[in-house]
């Protein structure tokens, strides 16, 4: 497929839009029952991830080619390619976060949310056996500041 656009940024927007539209058309042809709308949405997001992965590979290749040019690095091409790569990576991460939200709502008791019991030594017991406490600490997943600003 060949797509011509006024700028590389516009070309990327069109590629993403076309890929998303193709994923919607492909998923509509499956005629999935309405009860599986979340799975349909999940498959759509997975298709988007594949598209963004392909775009990232192309953009990384463009950066490498511009950096390893015979006449020395082509700074303008590197700048253009890295700005596109940054946008694609950000979109990839947002889509991945959407997939994680979809999967955590689909599976209410994900393995990483299972409580881990604390071992507490009961001093009242003469045999000093350890007992399991019913209180489980919630482990939080911290995100970096750069991820929060997206």
C-alpha positions as CSV (number, residue, x, y, z in Angstrom):
1,X,0.0,0.0,0.0
2,X,1.3,3.5,-0.8
3,X,0.0,6.6,0.8
4,X,1.0,10.1,-0.2
5,X,0.5,13.0,2.3
6,X,1.8,16.6,2.6
7,X,3.9,15.7,5.7
8,X,5.2,12.6,7.5
9,X,3.0,13.5,10.4
10,X,-0.1,13.6,8.2
11,X,1.0,10.3,6.6
12,X,1.2,8.7,10.0
13,X,-2.3,10.0,11.0
14,X,-3.7,8.5,7.8
15,X,-2.0,5.2,8.3
16,X,-3.3,4.9,11.9
17,X,-6.8,5.9,10.7
18,X,-6.8,3.4,7.9
19,X,-5.5,0.6,10.1
20,X,-8.1,1.4,12.7
21,X,-10.9,1.4,10.1
22,X,-9.6,-1.9,8.7
23,X,-9.7,-3.4,12.2
24,X,-13.3,-2.3,12.6
25,X,-14.4,-3.7,9.3
26,X,-12.6,-7.0,10.0
27,X,-14.2,-7.3,13.4
28,X,-17.7,-6.5,12.0
29,X,-17.5,-9.3,9.5
30,X,-17.1,-11.8,12.3
31,X,-20.7,-11.3,13.5
32,X,-20.0,-11.8,17.1
33,X,-23.0,-12.0,19.5
34,X,-23.7,-8.7,21.3
35,X,-22.7,-10.3,24.6
36,X,-19.1,-10.4,23.5
37,X,-18.7,-6.7,22.8
38,X,-15.8,-6.4,25.2
39,X,-13.9,-9.2,23.4
40,X,-14.6,-7.5,20.1
41,X,-13.2,-4.2,21.6
42,X,-10.2,-6.2,22.8
43,X,-9.5,-7.7,19.4
44,X,-9.8,-4.2,17.9
45,X,-7.2,-2.9,20.3
46,X,-4.9,-5.8,19.6
47,X,-5.2,-5.0,15.9
48,X,-4.2,-1.4,16.7
49,X,-1.2,-2.7,18.6
50,X,0.0,-4.7,15.6
51,X,-0.4,-1.7,13.4
52,X,1.6,0.5,15.8
53,X,4.2,-2.2,16.2
54,X,4.7,-2.2,12.4
55,X,4.9,1.6,12.3
56,X,7.5,1.6,15.1
57,X,9.6,-0.9,13.2
58,X,9.5,1.2,10.0
59,X,10.3,4.4,12.0
60,X,13.2,2.8,13.8
61,X,14.5,1.6,10.5
62,X,14.2,5.2,9.2
63,X,16.1,6.6,12.2
64,X,18.9,3.9,11.7
65,X,19.1,4.7,8.0
66,X,19.4,8.4,8.6
67,X,22.0,7.9,11.3
68,X,24.1,5.6,9.2
69,X,24.0,7.5,6.0
70,X,27.2,7.3,3.9
71,X,27.7,11.1,4.0
72,X,27.2,11.2,7.8
73,X,24.1,11.4,9.9
74,X,21.2,13.4,8.3
75,X,20.1,15.4,11.2
76,X,16.8,16.7,9.7
77,X,15.7,13.2,8.8
78,X,16.6,11.9,12.2
79,X,14.6,14.7,13.9
80,X,11.6,14.0,11.7
81,X,11.8,10.2,12.2
82,X,12.3,10.5,16.0
83,X,9.3,12.9,16.4
84,X,7.1,10.3,14.5
85,X,8.6,7.5,16.6
86,X,7.8,9.4,19.8
87,X,4.2,9.9,18.8
88,X,3.8,6.3,17.7
89,X,5.3,5.0,21.0
90,X,3.0,7.2,23.0
91,X,0.0,5.9,21.1
92,X,1.2,2.4,21.5
93,X,1.5,2.8,25.2
94,X,-2.0,4.4,25.5
95,X,-3.5,1.5,23.5
96,X,-1.7,-1.0,25.7
97,X,-3.1,0.7,28.8
98,X,-6.6,0.5,27.2
99,X,-6.0,-3.3,26.7
100,X,-5.0,-3.7,30.3
101,X,-8.1,-1.9,31.5
102,X,-10.3,-4.1,29.3
103,X,-8.6,-7.2,30.5
104,X,-8.8,-6.2,34.2
105,X,-12.5,-5.5,33.9
106,X,-13.1,-8.8,32.1
107,X,-11.2,-10.7,34.8
108,X,-12.1,-9.2,38.1
109,X,-9.7,-11.3,40.1
110,X,-6.4,-11.0,38.1
111,X,-3.4,-12.9,39.5
112,X,-1.5,-9.7,40.4
113,X,-4.4,-8.5,42.6
114,X,-4.5,-11.6,44.7
115,X,-3.8,-10.8,48.4
116,X,-0.7,-12.2,49.9
117,X,-1.2,-13.2,53.5
118,X,1.2,-12.0,56.2
119,X,2.8,-14.4,58.6
120,X,2.3,-13.3,62.1
121,X,3.8,-15.0,65.1
122,X,1.3,-15.5,67.9
123,X,3.1,-15.0,71.2
124,X,0.2,-16.4,73.2
125,X,0.7,-19.8,71.7
126,X,3.2,-21.9,73.6
127,X,4.4,-23.8,70.6
128,X,5.3,-20.6,68.7
129,X,3.6,-21.7,65.5
130,X,3.1,-19.0,62.9
131,X,-0.5,-18.2,61.9
132,X,-1.8,-16.6,58.8
133,X,-3.3,-13.2,59.1
134,X,-6.4,-12.3,57.2
135,X,-5.1,-8.8,56.5
136,X,-3.3,-8.5,53.2
137,X,-1.4,-5.4,52.2
138,X,-2.4,-3.9,48.9
139,X,0.6,-3.5,46.6
140,X,0.4,-0.4,44.5
141,X,2.0,-0.2,41.1
142,X,3.6,3.2,40.8
143,X,4.0,4.9,37.4
144,X,6.7,7.3,36.4
145,X,6.0,11.0,36.0
146,X,6.4,10.8,32.3
147,X,3.7,8.1,32.0
148,X,1.3,10.1,34.2
149,X,1.6,13.1,31.8
150,X,0.2,11.3,28.8
